[in-house]
Amino acid sequence: MPYVGFQNTYKGNRLCCGAKGLHNSNVKDFWNSKYLKSVREKMEHGEKLEECSKCYEEEAQGKFSLRNHYNALYKDLELQETPTVMDLDFSNLCNLQCIMCGPDRSSQWAKELGDKTVLNIAHDKIDELSNISHNIKHITIQGGEPSIMPEFVQYFEYLEANDLISKIDIDCITNLTNTNNKFYDFLYKFKTVNLNASIDAYGLVNNYIRYPSKFEKIEENLISLADKNLQVNLQISLQVLSMYNFYAFLEWIEKMQGLYRVKNKKLGLNLSYVTGPTHFDIAKSSKMLRNKMADDITKYKNYFQESKDVKFQLQLKNLLSILQNRQSGNNDSSALIKYIEEIDTRRNIKITNFIPDFHKYL
């Protein structure tokens, strides 16, 4: 990633969305900085970087890290005078309060904690970005919820006016709570579109994780996109609460993939892992919960032996190895329970109305 681009956010610049450390220089200065040059040199000499510790830890656990993802995605790109890749995070504006999120990524979270301010990138920063976008081949957009951010439309208008938009591949990470607005009209103008829908569980469990979303509406939007000219993927961020009805989730995934196949489309699957707050990390969950999830995967494999998604089967195999790792696990669920109790009190909800057997496996 440091050879082809970096992440530009409303808070500053950094190596990628998973890296530690923020730098407040403008995008051109950051790209040409001594810091970024030193990062490349250290990588060439095999030195480990503190900024990249999250990927090192995930790979040590057998997980497919963001570093692995970027290496596969950008392997054919080379260092240029200006970035060929940008990961853009323009605002914390969001319409959800996901359980593992926080105020810096969700304005609704901030509002819940008493701050109604929406944090977004300054318009002159978008101008700075536009001025170094002539070599861009790939962008990733996220937030917050990018589909409701006017700043992304402003940047897209620049790309269209300068005949760049049709030459760029775009990855969009979205909660899929809406699909009908000016934002989507622009998406279809890019060279290729990967729409990564963040869905982490089935039904009411997903409604709790990605509060206050409605699973039925998300499913309806997902089905409607099967007719559109874009690649849709389920961006599954697994965490402790995802483990409760995992078999039902796998069944639903099979159903959705079948609906897409009828339209001669492929519904892609990307598994990632929530590692913070740490009490949501599946590798540190209770042995009972890990055994339950492992049983769900085994049951799924017995019923759906003809599944043709080789990548997903490999991801499930890696997930099983994480669950069966004897070094993993945590018999103390007190931090998770306390966190859930605080959330429920603030939101005036009860987790057992969404996940009836929440306490059973802790």
C-alpha positions in Angstrom: 0.0 0.0 0.0 2.7 2.6 0.8 4.0 2.2 -2.8 0.7 3.0 -4.5 -1.2 5.2 -2.2 -2.5 5.8 1.4 -5.7 6.7 3.3 -6.9 10.3 3.4 -9.4 11.0 6.2 -11.2 14.0 7.7 -8.7 13.6 10.6 -5.5 13.4 8.5 -3.5 10.9 6.4 -2.1 7.5 7.3 -0.7 4.4 5.6 -4.0 2.6 5.4 -7.3 2.4 7.3 -5.9 -0.3 9.6 -2.6 1.5 10.4 -1.7 3.4 13.6 -0.8 7.1 13.4 -2.2 10.2 11.7 -0.3 12.9 9.8 -1.9 16.3 9.2 0.0 17.4 6.1 -1.8 17.9 2.8 -2.0 14.9 0.5 0.8 15.9 -1.8 3.2 16.6 1.0 2.3 13.3 2.7 2.9 11.4 -0.5 6.4 12.9 -0.9 7.2 12.9 2.8 10.4 11.6 4.4 8.1 9.5 6.6 6.6 7.6 3.7 10.0 7.1 2.1 11.3 5.7 5.4 8.3 3.3 5.6 9.2 1.9 2.2 12.8 1.5 3.1 12.0 -0.3 6.3 9.6 -2.7 4.5 12.3 -3.4 1.9 14.7 -4.4 4.7 12.1 -6.6 6.4 11.7 -4.4 9.4 8.4 -4.6 11.2 6.5 -1.3 11.7 4.6 -0.4 14.8 1.9 1.2 12.5 1.2 -2.2 11.0 0.9 -4.2 14.2 -2.8 -5.1 13.7 -2.0 -7.0 10.5 1.0 -8.8 12.0 -1.3 -9.9 14.9 -4.1 -11.1 12.6 -1.7 -13.1 10.4 -0.2 -14.7 13.4 -3.8 -15.9 14.3 -4.3 -17.3 10.8 -6.6 -14.5 9.7 -6.5 -12.9 6.2 -5.3 -9.4 7.0 -5.7 -6.1 5.3 -2.1 -6.3 4.2 -2.8 -9.7 2.5 -5.8 -8.0 0.8 -3.9 -5.0 -0.5 -1.0 -7.1 -1.7 -3.4 -9.3 -3.8 -5.4 -6.3 -5.0 -2.6 -4.0 -6.0 0.2 -6.4 -7.0 0.3 -5.1 -10.6 0.5 -1.4 -9.7 3.8 0.5 -9.5 5.1 3.5 -7.7 4.2 6.7 -9.6 4.8 10.5 -9.2 1.3 10.7 -7.6 -0.8 8.0 -5.9 -2.6 5.4 -8.0 -4.7 4.3 -5.1 -6.6 6.3 -2.5 -8.6 5.1 0.5 -11.0 7.9 1.4 -12.8 8.5 4.7 -14.4 12.0 4.4 -16.7 12.1 7.5 -18.1 10.4 10.5 -21.7 11.0 9.1 -23.7 7.9 9.6 -27.2 6.7 10.2 -26.3 3.7 12.4 -24.7 3.1 15.8 -23.0 -0.2 15.2 -22.1 -2.0 18.5 -18.4 -2.2 17.8 -18.1 1.4 16.4 -17.7 4.8 18.1 -18.1 8.5 17.8 -15.1 9.0 15.4 -16.8 6.7 12.8 -20.4 7.4 13.5 -22.2 10.8 14.1 -25.1 8.8 15.6 -22.7 7.4 18.2 -21.4 10.9 18.9 -25.0 12.1 19.3 -25.8 9.3 21.7 -22.8 10.4 23.8 -24.0 14.0 23.8 -22.1 15.5 20.8 -24.3 16.5 17.9 -21.3 17.8 15.8 -20.7 16.0 12.5 -17.0 15.8 11.7 -16.2 16.1 8.0 -13.3 17.0 5.7 -12.9 20.6 4.7 -13.7 21.5 1.1 -10.2 22.8 0.4 -8.9 19.3 1.4 -11.0 17.8 -1.4 -9.5 20.3 -3.8 -6.0 19.2 -2.6 -7.0 15.6 -3.3 -8.4 16.5 -6.7 -5.1 18.1 -7.7 -3.2 14.8 -7.3 -5.9 12.5 -8.7 -4.8 12.3 -12.4 -3.0 8.9 -11.9 -5.7 7.3 -9.7 -6.6 3.8 -10.8 -8.5 2.6 -7.7 -10.3 4.3 -4.8 -12.0 2.9 -1.7 -14.6 4.9 0.0 -15.9 4.4 3.5 -17.0 6.3 6.6 -19.4 6.6 8.4 -21.9 5.9 5.6 -20.5 7.2 2.3 -23.8 7.1 0.5 -25.2 10.0 2.6 -22.0 12.2 2.5 -22.2 15.2 0.1 -18.4 15.4 0.1 -18.1 12.2 -1.9 -20.5 13.6 -4.5 -18.3 16.8 -4.7 -15.2 14.6 -5.4 -17.1 12.5 -7.9 -18.2 15.7 -9.8 -14.5 16.6 -10.1 -13.6 13.2 -11.5 -16.4 13.3 -14.0 -15.6 16.9 -15.1 -12.0 15.9 -15.8 -12.8 12.6 -17.6 -11.3 10.5 -14.9 -14.3 8.7 -13.4 -14.7 6.1 -16.2 -11.0 5.1 -15.8 -11.2 4.4 -12.1 -12.2 1.2 -10.2 -14.1 1.9 -7.0 -14.7 -0.1 -3.8 -17.5 1.2 -1.7 -18.2 0.0 1.9 -21.8 0.6 2.8 -24.4 -0.4 5.4 -26.9 -0.9 2.5 -29.7 0.9 4.3 -30.4 2.9 1.2 -29.7 2.6 -2.6 -31.7 5.3 -4.3 -29.9 8.7 -4.4 -27.5 10.9 -6.4 -24.6 9.0 -4.9 -25.6 5.7 -6.6 -26.1 7.5 -9.9 -22.4 8.5 -9.8 -21.3 5.0 -8.8 -22.5 3.5 -12.1 -20.2 5.9 -14.0 -17.0 4.3 -12.6 -15.0 1.8 -14.7 -15.9 -1.0 -12.2 -17.8 -1.0 -8.9 -17.3 -3.3 -5.9 -20.1 -2.6 -3.5 -19.2 -4.1 -0.1 -22.3 -4.5 2.0 -21.6 -4.6 5.7 -23.8 -7.4 7.1 -22.5 -9.3 10.1 -25.3 -11.7 11.1 -28.8 -12.8 10.3 -32.0 -11.1 11.2 -32.5 -9.6 14.7 -28.9 -10.3 15.6 -27.7 -8.0 12.8 -30.3 -5.4 13.8 -28.6 -5.3 17.3 -25.1 -5.3 16.0 -25.9 -2.6 13.4 -28.4 -0.7 15.4 -31.0 0.5 14.5 -31.0 -1.1 11.0 -33.8 -3.2 9.7 -32.6 -6.5 8.3 -35.7 -6.9 6.0 -34.9 -3.6 4.3 -31.2 -4.4 3.9 -32.2 -7.8 2.3 -34.6 -6.0 0.0 -31.8 -3.6 -1.1 -29.4 -6.4 -1.6 -31.8 -8.3 -3.9 -32.5 -5.1 -5.9 -28.8 -4.7 -6.7 -28.7 -8.1 -8.5 -30.1 -6.2 -11.5 -27.5 -3.4 -11.4 -24.2 -3.1 -13.3 -21.9 -3.6 -10.3 -20.2 -6.4 -8.2 -21.9 -6.8 -4.9 -20.1 -8.5 -2.0 -21.1 -9.2 1.6 -18.5 -7.6 3.8 -18.8 -9.7 6.9 -17.0 -8.4 10.0 -17.2 -11.3 12.4 -17.4 -10.7 16.2 -18.7 -12.4 19.3 -22.4 -11.5 18.6 -22.1 -12.9 15.1 -21.4 -16.3 16.6 -24.9 -16.8 18.1 -26.9 -17.6 14.9 -24.0 -18.3 12.5 -25.7 -21.3 10.9 -28.8 -19.3 10.1 -26.5 -16.6 8.6 -24.8 -19.2 6.4 -28.2 -20.5 5.3 -29.2 -17.0 4.4 -26.0 -16.4 2.5 -26.6 -19.5 0.4 -30.1 -18.3 -0.4 -28.8 -14.9 -1.5 -26.1 -16.4 -3.6 -28.8 -18.5 -5.3 -30.9 -15.5 -6.1 -27.9 -13.8 -7.6 -27.0 -16.9 -9.7 -30.5 -16.8 -11.2 -29.6 -13.3 -12.5 -26.2 -14.6 -13.8 -24.5 -12.6 -11.1 -22.0 -13.6 -8.4 -22.6 -12.4 -4.8 -19.0 -12.2 -3.4 -18.1 -12.8 0.2 -15.4 -11.2 2.3 -14.7 -12.3 5.9 -12.9 -9.9 8.2 -12.7 -9.8 12.0 -13.5 -7.3 14.7 -10.6 -7.1 17.1 -11.5 -4.0 19.0 -12.9 -3.5 21.5 -11.2 -6.7 22.4 -14.2 -8.3 24.1 -15.7 -8.6 20.6 -12.8 -10.6 19.2 -14.0 -14.1 18.4 -10.5 -15.5 19.1 -10.9 -14.4 22.7 -14.5 -15.5 23.2 -15.6 -18.3 25.5 -14.9 -21.9 24.7 -18.6 -22.7 24.7 -19.3 -20.0 22.1 -16.3 -21.1 19.9 -17.5 -24.7 20.0 -21.0 -23.6 19.0 -19.8 -21.6 16.0 -17.5 -24.5 15.0 -20.5 -26.8 15.2 -22.5 -24.4 13.0 -19.8 -24.4 10.3 -19.6 -28.2 10.4 -23.4 -28.5 10.1 -23.3 -26.0 7.1 -20.6 -28.0 5.3 -22.6 -31.2 5.8 -25.8 -29.7 4.3 -24.1 -27.6 1.5 -21.4 -29.7 0.2 -21.9 -28.5 -3.4 -21.1 -24.8 -2.6 -18.9 -23.5 -5.4 -17.5 -20.5 -3.6 -13.9 -21.8 -3.2 -12.7 -18.6 -1.6 -15.4 -18.7 1.1 -14.8 -22.3 1.8 -11.1 -21.4 2.5 -12.1 -18.5 4.7 -14.4 -20.9 6.7 -11.5 -23.3 7.0 -9.3 -20.5 8.4 -12.1 -19.5 10.7 -12.4 -23.1 12.1 -8.7 -23.1 12.8 -9.1 -19.9 14.8 -12.0 -21.3 16.8 -10.2 -24.6 17.5 -6.9 -22.9 18.6 -6.4 -24.0 22.2 -4.4 -20.9 23.0 -7.5 -18.8 22.3 -10.5 -18.2 24.5 -11.4 -16.2 27.6 -13.5 -17.5 30.4 -14.1 -14.0 31.7 -16.9 -12.4 29.8 -17.5 -9.6 32.4 -16.2 -6.9 30.1 -18.5 -7.9 27.3 -21.5 -8.1 29.6 -20.8 -4.7 31.2 -20.4 -3.1 27.8 -23.7 -4.6 26.6 -25.5 -3.4 29.7 -24.2 0.1 29.3 -25.3 0.1 25.6 -28.8 -1.3 26.5 -29.3 1.3 29.2 -28.4 4.2 26.9 -30.6 2.9 24.0 -33.4 1.7 26.2 -33.3 -1.8 24.6 -32.6 -5.3 25.8 -30.1 -7.6 24.1 -32.3 -10.7 24.9 -35.0 -9.3 22.7 -32.6 -9.7 19.8 -30.4 -12.6 21.0 -32.5 -14.6 23.5 -29.6 -17.0 24.5 -27.0 -14.2 24.9 -26.1 -15.3 28.4 -26.1 -19.0 27.7 -22.6 -19.2 26.2 -20.7 -16.8 28.4 
